[in-house]
Amino acid sequence: MKYIRSILTFLTAALFAVTAAAGDIQPMSFPNVTTVTAEELLDLVDSEDNLVIVDSRTRGDYDKGHIPDVAYLINTETNADSLAKILASKDTPVCFYCNGPKCARSGEAAQIAVEAGYSRVYWLRGGIAEWTEKGYPIEQ
């Protein structure tokens, strides 16, 4: 079963990469990842004391402004080892975000987290674009 899940995760990631390369809008969801809105992320912050929010964008984008109190981990460096450094356990809730629906970074990072065995993975599909559109705070 684990082998089949690995193949499905790989195929989903491959399709995701092709879609991202084409500049298309990202899918609405991924297997074993909960898609959230900016409002739902705020609810998670209130209800989950140990929630870790991960900015998966480039350092330049992060430096221009990011959600307060996040961990920075670009998607290209996201793997089981780097996740273990910022997440206390496999059941630590974690939410990934990037620039928005046309950015593939956070969706890719969320899928990597699932493949690494994390069980409470969230994805802010609208990314920093939705966050700032709603007037929520950012820091530099």
Secondary structure, DSSP 8 states (H G I E B T S, - for coil): -HHHHHHHHHHHHHHHHHHHHTT----S-BTTBEEE-HHHHHHHHHH-TT-EEEE-S-HHHHHH-B-TT-EE--GGG-SHHHHHHH-SSTTS-EEEE-S-TT--HHHHHHHHHHHTT-S-EEEETTHHHHHHHTT---B-
